[in-house]
Amino acid sequence: MDIVFLANVTIHNVGFGYSGLRIVRLPSRLTKRRLGLDEDTLVEFEQKVDNS
């Protein structure tokens, strides 16, 4: 479920397609930790998605 949450947040933040949600909460520290992400890695991931 964490990966789906991350996908929805990323799609919403980069404005690519429609995540199905009007308001998206930022990933919690626990969610980022479970996915092995920190804030810098999350930003880098979103930039890569946006540039694809």
VEXDREN-508459 format. One record per residue: x, y, z of N, C-alpha, C in turn; residue number from 1; residue in three letters. Coordinates in steps of 0.05 Angstrom, whole numbers, plus 5000, padded with zeros to 4 digits. Last residue first. Layout:
BEGIN
n_c1,n_c2,n_c3,ca_c1,ca_c2,ca_c3,c_c1,c_c2,c_c3,nr,rest
X,Y,Z,X,Y,Z,X,Y,Z,NUM,ALA .
...
//
This chain:
BEGIN
n_c1,n_c2,n_c3,ca_c1,ca_c2,ca_c3,c_c1,c_c2,c_c3,nr,rest
5212,5248,4660,5209,5225,4643,5189,5229,4621,52,SER .
5213,5289,4696,5230,5292,4672,5227,5269,4652,51,ASN .
5181,5271,4737,5173,5295,4722,5188,5298,4696,50,ASP .
5212,5230,4757,5186,5224,4745,5177,5247,4728,49,VAL .
5256,5259,4775,5260,5239,4755,5234,5232,4741,48,LYS .
5231,5290,4815,5243,5303,4792,5248,5283,4769,47,GLN .
5215,5250,4851,5195,5266,4837,5206,5280,4813,46,GLU .
5267,5233,4867,5248,5214,4854,5227,5229,4838,45,PHE .
5285,5279,4893,5299,5269,4869,5282,5250,4853,44,GLU .
5249,5280,4936,5250,5303,4916,5263,5294,4891,43,VAL .
5264,5232,4961,5237,5236,4951,5236,5258,4931,42,LEU .
5316,5244,4976,5311,5222,4957,5283,5224,4945,41,THR .
5308,5285,5013,5323,5290,4989,5318,5269,4967,40,ASP .
5278,5258,5053,5266,5280,5039,5281,5286,5013,39,GLU .
5288,5187,5043,5289,5211,5060,5279,5234,5043,38,ASP .
5264,5120,5039,5267,5146,5028,5272,5167,5050,37,LEU .
5247,5068,5049,5276,5073,5048,5282,5100,5035,36,GLY .
5196,5057,5060,5204,5056,5032,5233,5061,5028,35,LEU .
5195,5064,5114,5188,5038,5104,5197,5034,5075,34,ARG .
5206,5120,5115,5225,5101,5126,5220,5073,5115,33,ARG .
5159,5141,5092,5185,5144,5078,5206,5125,5089,32,LYS .
5123,5125,5132,5120,5115,5104,5146,5117,5089,31,THR .
5143,5154,5176,5141,5125,5177,5139,5113,5149,30,LEU .
5136,5206,5160,5163,5196,5165,5164,5166,5165,29,ARG .
5085,5208,5109,5095,5210,5136,5123,5200,5138,28,SER .
5077,5244,5049,5083,5219,5062,5094,5224,5090,27,PRO .
5024,5294,5049,5052,5286,5045,5058,5260,5059,26,LEU .
4959,5283,5022,4977,5288,5044,5005,5281,5037,25,ARG .
4922,5313,4972,4941,5291,4978,4959,5300,5001,24,VAL .
4860,5325,4946,4879,5333,4966,4897,5309,4973,23,ILE .
4835,5296,4905,4837,5325,4904,4858,5336,4923,22,ARG .
4854,5237,4870,4850,5251,4896,4853,5281,4892,21,LEU .
4866,5214,4824,4840,5207,4835,4835,5222,4862,20,GLY .
4911,5229,4797,4914,5209,4818,4888,5200,4830,19,SER .
4920,5239,4731,4901,5244,4752,4903,5222,4773,18,TYR .
4976,5267,4696,4953,5250,4698,4935,5258,4721,17,GLY .
5020,5302,4734,5020,5283,4711,4996,5265,4714,16,PHE .
5037,5337,4773,5016,5345,4755,5014,5327,4730,15,GLY .
5072,5326,4812,5084,5333,4787,5063,5340,4766,14,VAL .
5037,5314,4855,5057,5335,4858,5069,5344,4831,13,ASN .
5006,5271,4836,4993,5296,4844,5014,5319,4844,12,HIS .
5045,5232,4830,5029,5240,4807,5016,5267,4812,11,ILE .
5064,5228,4884,5081,5237,4862,5065,5247,4838,10,THR .
5018,5209,4911,5031,5234,4919,5048,5245,4896,9,VAL .
5010,5160,4884,4990,5181,4883,5001,5208,4891,8,ASN .
5059,5133,4896,5051,5139,4868,5031,5161,4867,7,ALA .
5054,5129,4952,5076,5144,4940,5070,5152,4911,6,LEU .
5009,5095,4954,5008,5121,4966,5030,5139,4954,5,PHE .
5032,5050,4930,5009,5063,4917,5006,5092,4928,4,VAL .
5071,5038,4967,5079,5045,4940,5057,5059,4925,3,ILE .
5041,5024,5013,5058,5047,5013,5066,5057,4985,2,ASP .
5016,4976,5000,5000,5000,5000,5017,5025,5000,1,MET .
//
